[in-house]
């Protein structure tokens, strides 16, 4: 009887570890896909703080701040 209870607790622990591992892999994958867009949004915000203009790049994550044209 005692060994059956230990096995069930061990099985539950393994299941929880697998769930955490799967969720972690999914989160890392989604962040990898969206990282360029996240970088662009942060760059846009920082451009306004330093009084420059955001210039969009060819691919997500390649945008940069450029100086405003003085007229």
Phi and psi restraints in degrees (value plus and minus 20) as a CYANA .aco file:
   2 UNK   PHI     -85.2   -45.2
   2 UNK   PSI     -61.6   -21.6
   3 UNK   PHI     -85.6   -45.6
   3 UNK   PSI     -50.8   -10.8
   4 UNK   PHI     -87.3   -47.3
   4 UNK   PSI     -59.6   -19.6
   5 UNK   PHI     -86.8   -46.8
   5 UNK   PSI     -60.3   -20.3
   6 UNK   PHI     -84.3   -44.3
   6 UNK   PSI     -62.4   -22.4
   7 UNK   PHI     -83.8   -43.8
   7 UNK   PSI     -59.1   -19.1
   8 UNK   PHI     -88.0   -48.0
   8 UNK   PSI     -59.5   -19.5
   9 UNK   PHI     -86.0   -46.0
   9 UNK   PSI     -60.3   -20.3
  10 UNK   PHI     -84.5   -44.5
  10 UNK   PSI     -58.1   -18.1
  11 UNK   PHI     -85.7   -45.7
  11 UNK   PSI     -62.6   -22.6
  12 UNK   PHI     -83.3   -43.3
  12 UNK   PSI     -60.6   -20.6
  13 UNK   PHI     -83.0   -43.0
  13 UNK   PSI     -62.9   -22.9
  14 UNK   PHI     -83.6   -43.6
  14 UNK   PSI     -60.0   -20.0
  15 UNK   PHI     -83.0   -43.0
  15 UNK   PSI     -62.4   -22.4
  16 UNK   PHI     -84.9   -44.9
  16 UNK   PSI     -60.6   -20.6
  17 UNK   PHI     -84.0   -44.0
  17 UNK   PSI     -60.9   -20.9
  18 UNK   PHI     -84.1   -44.1
  18 UNK   PSI     -60.3   -20.3
  19 UNK   PHI     -83.4   -43.4
  19 UNK   PSI     -65.8   -25.8
  20 UNK   PHI     -82.8   -42.8
  20 UNK   PSI     -60.1   -20.1
  21 UNK   PHI     -85.4   -45.4
  21 UNK   PSI     -63.4   -23.4
  22 UNK   PHI     -85.3   -45.3
  22 UNK   PSI     -64.0   -24.0
  23 UNK   PHI     -82.7   -42.7
  23 UNK   PSI     -60.2   -20.2
  24 UNK   PHI     -83.1   -43.1
  24 UNK   PSI     -63.0   -23.0
  25 UNK   PHI     -84.0   -44.0
  25 UNK   PSI     -60.2   -20.2
  26 UNK   PHI     -84.3   -44.3
  26 UNK   PSI     -65.0   -25.0
  27 UNK   PHI     -83.2   -43.2
  27 UNK   PSI     -62.8   -22.8
  28 UNK   PHI     -84.1   -44.1
  28 UNK   PSI     -60.0   -20.0
  29 UNK   PHI     -84.6   -44.6
  29 UNK   PSI     -64.0   -24.0
  30 UNK   PHI     -85.2   -45.2
  30 UNK   PSI     -62.3   -22.3
  31 UNK   PHI     -83.7   -43.7
  31 UNK   PSI     -57.6   -17.6
  32 UNK   PHI     -82.9   -42.9
  32 UNK   PSI     -58.4   -18.4
  33 UNK   PHI     -90.9   -50.9
  33 UNK   PSI     -60.4   -20.4
  34 UNK   PHI    -113.6   -73.6
  34 UNK   PSI     -19.1    20.9
  35 UNK   PHI     -81.6   -41.6
  35 UNK   PSI     -56.9   -16.9
  36 UNK   PHI     -84.2   -44.2
  36 UNK   PSI     -60.6   -20.6
  37 UNK   PHI     -88.8   -48.8
  37 UNK   PSI     -57.5   -17.5
  38 UNK   PHI     -85.5   -45.5
  38 UNK   PSI     -62.3   -22.3
  39 UNK   PHI     -82.5   -42.5
  39 UNK   PSI     -61.4   -21.4
  40 UNK   PHI     -82.6   -42.6
  40 UNK   PSI     -61.8   -21.8
  41 UNK   PHI     -87.8   -47.8
  41 UNK   PSI     -55.8   -15.8
  42 UNK   PHI     -88.4   -48.4
  42 UNK   PSI     -59.7   -19.7
  43 UNK   PHI     -84.8   -44.8
  43 UNK   PSI     -61.1   -21.1
  44 UNK   PHI     -78.5   -38.5
  44 UNK   PSI     -64.9   -24.9
  45 UNK   PHI     -84.7   -44.7
  45 UNK   PSI     -61.1   -21.1
  46 UNK   PHI     -90.5   -50.5
  46 UNK   PSI     -49.5    -9.5
  47 UNK   PHI     -82.9   -42.9
  47 UNK   PSI     -61.2   -21.2
  48 UNK   PHI     -87.9   -47.9
  48 UNK   PSI     -51.5   -11.5
  49 UNK   PHI     -90.1   -50.1
  49 UNK   PSI     -52.5   -12.5
  50 UNK   PHI    -121.1   -81.1
  50 UNK   PSI      -6.8    33.2
  51 UNK   PHI      39.1    79.1
  51 UNK   PSI      27.4    67.4
  52 UNK   PHI    -146.0  -106.0
  52 UNK   PSI     155.3   195.3
  53 UNK   PHI    -128.2   -88.2
  53 UNK   PSI     121.1   161.1
  54 UNK   PHI    -101.5   -61.5
  54 UNK   PSI     110.5   150.5
  55 UNK   PHI    -134.5   -94.5
  55 UNK   PSI     100.7   140.7
  56 UNK   PHI     -91.5   -51.5
  56 UNK   PSI     119.6   159.6
  57 UNK   PHI    -110.8   -70.8
  57 UNK   PSI     157.8   197.8
  58 UNK   PHI     -88.8   -48.8
  58 UNK   PSI     -58.1   -18.1
  59 UNK   PHI    -139.1   -99.1
  59 UNK   PSI     139.2   179.2
  60 UNK   PHI     -78.8   -38.8
  60 UNK   PSI     113.8   153.8
  61 UNK   PHI      74.7   114.7
  61 UNK   PSI     -22.7    17.3
  62 UNK   PHI    -123.4   -83.4
  62 UNK   PSI     -14.3    25.7
  63 UNK   PHI     -89.1   -49.1
  63 UNK   PSI     137.2   177.2
  64 UNK   PHI    -171.0  -131.0
  64 UNK   PSI     146.3   186.3
  65 UNK   PHI    -111.2   -71.2
  65 UNK   PSI     117.1   157.1
  66 UNK   PHI    -149.9  -109.9
  66 UNK   PSI     135.4   175.4
  67 UNK   PHI     -87.1   -47.1
  67 UNK   PSI     128.2   168.2
  68 UNK   PHI     -90.5   -50.5
  68 UNK   PSI     128.2   168.2
  69 UNK   PHI     -94.0   -54.0
  69 UNK   PSI     107.0   147.0
  70 UNK   PHI    -111.7   -71.7
  70 UNK   PSI     103.7   143.7
